[in-house]
Amino acid sequence: MEFYRSVFGGKLTMNTFKEFHASEDPGEGDKIMHAMLEAENGITFMAADTPNEMEYHGVTHSGCARNGFLGESYDHRSDL
């Protein structure tokens, strides 16, 4: 997330499993439970570490959502 902040700028917040009291595993205390970068260009990035109890298979699922206001003259029917 620090890399993305260096590229896009913005406000980065990161919370650990320890801060949320979300795990009793001491090895997870410093893992990131929730990270969010609100970039200066309006893009929001979110990420988290995989808990130890979950098997990590690499990136098998990812998503991208586009939200925002396109202006009063935008006609959504033109996308059909």
GUMARTI-798330 format. One record per residue: x, y, z of N, C-alpha, C in turn. Coordinates in nm, 3 decimals, always signed. Layout:
// residues N
+---------+---------+---------+---------+---------+---------+---------+---------+---------+
|     n.x |     n.y |     n.z |    ca.x |    ca.y |    ca.z |     c.x |     c.y |     c.z |
+---------+---------+---------+---------+---------+---------+---------+---------+---------+
|       X |       Y |       Z |       X |       Y |       Z |       X |       Y |       Z |
...
+---------+---------+---------+---------+---------+---------+---------+---------+---------+
//
This chain:
// residues 80
+---------+---------+---------+---------+---------+---------+---------+---------+---------+
|     n.x |     n.y |     n.z |    ca.x |    ca.y |    ca.z |     c.x |     c.y |     c.z |
+---------+---------+---------+---------+---------+---------+---------+---------+---------+
|  +0.082 |  -0.119 |  +0.000 |  +0.000 |  +0.000 |  +0.000 |  +0.087 |  +0.126 |  +0.000 |
|  +0.202 |  +0.117 |  +0.065 |  +0.294 |  +0.231 |  +0.064 |  +0.337 |  +0.261 |  -0.080 |
|  +0.357 |  +0.156 |  -0.160 |  +0.394 |  +0.176 |  -0.300 |  +0.285 |  +0.254 |  -0.373 |
|  +0.159 |  +0.212 |  -0.357 |  +0.051 |  +0.280 |  -0.425 |  +0.037 |  +0.425 |  -0.378 |
|  +0.062 |  +0.450 |  -0.251 |  +0.058 |  +0.588 |  -0.202 |  +0.169 |  +0.669 |  -0.267 |
|  +0.286 |  +0.607 |  -0.288 |  +0.396 |  +0.680 |  -0.353 |  +0.363 |  +0.714 |  -0.498 |
|  +0.279 |  +0.633 |  -0.561 |  +0.240 |  +0.657 |  -0.700 |  +0.123 |  +0.754 |  -0.709 |
|  +0.018 |  +0.731 |  -0.630 |  -0.107 |  +0.807 |  -0.643 |  -0.124 |  +0.917 |  -0.540 |
|  -0.043 |  +0.916 |  -0.433 |  -0.063 |  +1.013 |  -0.325 |  -0.191 |  +0.979 |  -0.249 |
|  -0.226 |  +1.062 |  -0.155 |  -0.352 |  +1.043 |  -0.083 |  -0.333 |  +1.002 |  +0.061 |
|  -0.444 |  +0.963 |  +0.122 |  -0.448 |  +0.928 |  +0.264 |  -0.452 |  +0.776 |  +0.278 |
|  -0.353 |  +0.722 |  +0.349 |  -0.344 |  +0.579 |  +0.372 |  -0.372 |  +0.549 |  +0.518 |
|  -0.467 |  +0.457 |  +0.542 |  -0.493 |  +0.409 |  +0.678 |  -0.477 |  +0.257 |  +0.677 |
|  -0.409 |  +0.207 |  +0.780 |  -0.388 |  +0.063 |  +0.793 |  -0.413 |  +0.023 |  +0.937 |
|  -0.485 |  -0.087 |  +0.955 |  -0.514 |  -0.138 |  +1.089 |  -0.473 |  -0.284 |  +1.096 |
|  -0.412 |  -0.321 |  +1.207 |  -0.366 |  -0.458 |  +1.225 |  -0.472 |  -0.545 |  +1.291 |
|  -0.450 |  -0.676 |  +1.285 |  -0.537 |  -0.770 |  +1.355 |  -0.536 |  -0.740 |  +1.504 |
|  -0.419 |  -0.702 |  +1.556 |  -0.406 |  -0.671 |  +1.698 |  -0.494 |  -0.552 |  +1.738 |
|  -0.498 |  -0.449 |  +1.656 |  -0.578 |  -0.330 |  +1.687 |  -0.727 |  -0.363 |  +1.696 |
|  -0.773 |  -0.457 |  +1.614 |  -0.915 |  -0.495 |  +1.614 |  -0.944 |  -0.613 |  +1.706 |
|  -0.841 |  -0.662 |  +1.776 |  -0.857 |  -0.781 |  +1.862 |  -0.924 |  -0.894 |  +1.784 |
|  -0.878 |  -0.912 |  +1.660 |  -0.943 |  -1.005 |  +1.567 |  -0.879 |  -1.143 |  +1.563 |
|  -0.769 |  -1.162 |  +1.636 |  -0.703 |  -1.292 |  +1.634 |  -0.635 |  -1.319 |  +1.768 |
|  -0.638 |  -1.443 |  +1.807 |  -0.566 |  -1.483 |  +1.927 |  -0.428 |  -1.537 |  +1.893 |
|  -0.398 |  -1.549 |  +1.765 |  -0.267 |  -1.597 |  +1.718 |  -0.166 |  -1.482 |  +1.726 |
|  -0.065 |  -1.493 |  +1.814 |  +0.032 |  -1.384 |  +1.828 |  +0.109 |  -1.357 |  +1.699 |
|  +0.117 |  -1.456 |  +1.611 |  +0.186 |  -1.437 |  +1.483 |  +0.110 |  -1.349 |  +1.385 |
|  -0.014 |  -1.318 |  +1.417 |  -0.095 |  -1.233 |  +1.329 |  -0.105 |  -1.090 |  +1.377 |
|  -0.050 |  -1.060 |  +1.490 |  -0.067 |  -0.928 |  +1.550 |  -0.033 |  -0.812 |  +1.458 |
|  +0.076 |  -0.826 |  +1.383 |  +0.120 |  -0.716 |  +1.297 |  +0.069 |  -0.727 |  +1.154 |
|  -0.007 |  -0.832 |  +1.124 |  -0.065 |  -0.842 |  +0.989 |  -0.174 |  -0.737 |  +0.974 |
|  -0.192 |  -0.695 |  +0.849 |  -0.291 |  -0.592 |  +0.820 |  -0.429 |  -0.654 |  +0.800 |
|  -0.523 |  -0.612 |  +0.883 |  -0.661 |  -0.660 |  +0.870 |  -0.736 |  -0.574 |  +0.768 |
|  -0.707 |  -0.445 |  +0.766 |  -0.774 |  -0.356 |  +0.671 |  -0.680 |  -0.240 |  +0.636 |
|  -0.660 |  -0.221 |  +0.507 |  -0.583 |  -0.106 |  +0.459 |  -0.667 |  -0.035 |  +0.354 |
|  -0.664 |  +0.098 |  +0.358 |  -0.739 |  +0.175 |  +0.260 |  -0.658 |  +0.298 |  +0.221 |
|  -0.642 |  +0.315 |  +0.090 |  -0.577 |  +0.434 |  +0.036 |  -0.682 |  +0.512 |  -0.042 |
|  -0.706 |  +0.634 |  +0.003 |  -0.795 |  +0.725 |  -0.069 |  -0.705 |  +0.819 |  -0.148 |
|  -0.684 |  +0.784 |  -0.276 |  -0.590 |  +0.856 |  -0.360 |  -0.641 |  +0.995 |  -0.396 |
|  -0.548 |  +1.081 |  -0.432 |  -0.581 |  +1.219 |  -0.464 |  -0.668 |  +1.230 |  -0.590 |
|  -0.662 |  +1.128 |  -0.677 |  -0.740 |  +1.132 |  -0.801 |  -0.881 |  +1.074 |  -0.784 |
|  -0.917 |  +1.038 |  -0.660 |  -1.051 |  +0.987 |  -0.632 |  -1.062 |  +0.836 |  -0.627 |
|  -0.956 |  +0.764 |  -0.665 |  -0.958 |  +0.618 |  -0.660 |  -0.938 |  +0.573 |  -0.515 |
|  -1.008 |  +0.468 |  -0.474 |  -0.990 |  +0.409 |  -0.342 |  -0.941 |  +0.267 |  -0.358 |
|  -0.829 |  +0.236 |  -0.294 |  -0.771 |  +0.101 |  -0.294 |  -0.792 |  +0.041 |  -0.156 |
|  -0.825 |  -0.088 |  -0.151 |  -0.838 |  -0.159 |  -0.023 |  -0.762 |  -0.290 |  -0.032 |
|  -0.706 |  -0.333 |  +0.080 |  -0.629 |  -0.458 |  +0.083 |  -0.624 |  -0.511 |  +0.225 |
|  -0.584 |  -0.639 |  +0.237 |  -0.568 |  -0.702 |  +0.368 |  -0.472 |  -0.820 |  +0.355 |
|  -0.410 |  -0.858 |  +0.466 |  -0.327 |  -0.978 |  +0.471 |  -0.414 |  -1.101 |  +0.493 |
|  -0.362 |  -1.216 |  +0.454 |  -0.432 |  -1.342 |  +0.475 |  -0.404 |  -1.393 |  +0.616 |
|  -0.508 |  -1.424 |  +0.694 |  -0.485 |  -1.480 |  +0.829 |  -0.414 |  -1.615 |  +0.819 |
|  -0.340 |  -1.649 |  +0.923 |  -0.263 |  -1.774 |  +0.925 |  -0.352 |  -1.897 |  +0.910 |
|  -0.475 |  -1.891 |  +0.961 |  -0.564 |  -2.008 |  +0.957 |  -0.618 |  -2.035 |  +0.817 |
|  -0.603 |  -1.939 |  +0.726 |  -0.650 |  -1.957 |  +0.589 |  -0.534 |  -1.994 |  +0.499 |
|  -0.555 |  -2.090 |  +0.412 |  -0.452 |  -2.130 |  +0.318 |  -0.442 |  -2.025 |  +0.208 |
|  -0.320 |  -1.983 |  +0.178 |  -0.299 |  -1.880 |  +0.076 |  -0.273 |  -1.948 |  -0.058 |
|  -0.350 |  -1.911 |  -0.159 |  -0.338 |  -1.970 |  -0.292 |  -0.294 |  -1.867 |  -0.395 |
|  -0.233 |  -1.760 |  -0.354 |  -0.201 |  -1.653 |  -0.447 |  -0.325 |  -1.572 |  -0.477 |
|  -0.316 |  -1.485 |  -0.574 |  -0.430 |  -1.402 |  -0.610 |  -0.521 |  -1.483 |  -0.702 |
|  -0.632 |  -1.529 |  -0.648 |  -0.728 |  -1.606 |  -0.727 |  -0.854 |  -1.527 |  -0.755 |
|  -0.878 |  -1.422 |  -0.677 |  -0.996 |  -1.337 |  -0.696 |  -0.953 |  -1.192 |  -0.677 |
|  -0.997 |  -1.109 |  -0.764 |  -0.975 |  -0.965 |  -0.747 |  -1.094 |  -0.894 |  -0.809 |
|  -1.109 |  -0.771 |  -0.774 |  -1.222 |  -0.698 |  -0.827 |  -1.190 |  -0.552 |  -0.843 |
|  -1.271 |  -0.488 |  -0.923 |  -1.256 |  -0.345 |  -0.946 |  -1.397 |  -0.289 |  -0.959 |
|  -1.425 |  -0.184 |  -0.887 |  -1.555 |  -0.120 |  -0.896 |  -1.535 |  +0.025 |  -0.937 |
|  -1.619 |  +0.072 |  -1.023 |  -1.612 |  +0.212 |  -1.067 |  -1.735 |  +0.282 |  -1.015 |
|  -1.713 |  +0.383 |  -0.933 |  -1.823 |  +0.462 |  -0.878 |  -1.793 |  +0.609 |  -0.902 |
|  -1.894 |  +0.686 |  -0.912 |  -1.872 |  +0.829 |  -0.924 |  -1.986 |  +0.898 |  -0.996 |
|  -1.980 |  +1.027 |  -0.997 |  -2.081 |  +1.110 |  -1.061 |  -2.031 |  +1.150 |  -1.198 |
|  -2.110 |  +1.123 |  -1.301 |  -2.069 |  +1.151 |  -1.438 |  -2.130 |  +1.280 |  -1.494 |
|  -2.209 |  +1.347 |  -1.416 |  -2.267 |  +1.473 |  -1.461 |  -2.413 |  +1.458 |  -1.501 |
|  -2.483 |  +1.569 |  -1.500 |  -2.626 |  +1.567 |  -1.529 |  -2.657 |  +1.523 |  -1.670 |
|  -2.569 |  +1.548 |  -1.765 |  -2.600 |  +1.517 |  -1.903 |  -2.570 |  +1.371 |  -1.940 |
|  -2.518 |  +1.294 |  -1.848 |  -2.485 |  +1.155 |  -1.878 |  -2.613 |  +1.072 |  -1.891 |
|  -2.622 |  +0.996 |  -1.999 |  -2.738 |  +0.910 |  -2.024 |  -2.691 |  +0.766 |  -2.016 |
|  -2.727 |  +0.695 |  -1.909 |  -2.681 |  +0.558 |  -1.890 |  -2.727 |  +0.465 |  -2.001 |
|  -2.833 |  +0.500 |  -2.071 |  -2.884 |  +0.413 |  -2.178 |  -2.786 |  +0.405 |  -2.294 |
|  -2.694 |  +0.501 |  -2.305 |  -2.597 |  +0.497 |  -2.414 |  -2.496 |  +0.384 |  -2.394 |
|  -2.491 |  +0.326 |  -2.271 |  -2.400 |  +0.214 |  -2.244 |  -2.460 |  +0.080 |  -2.288 |
|  -2.588 |  +0.079 |  -2.322 |  -2.656 |  -0.047 |  -2.358 |  -2.623 |  -0.089 |  -2.499 |
+---------+---------+---------+---------+---------+---------+---------+---------+---------+
//
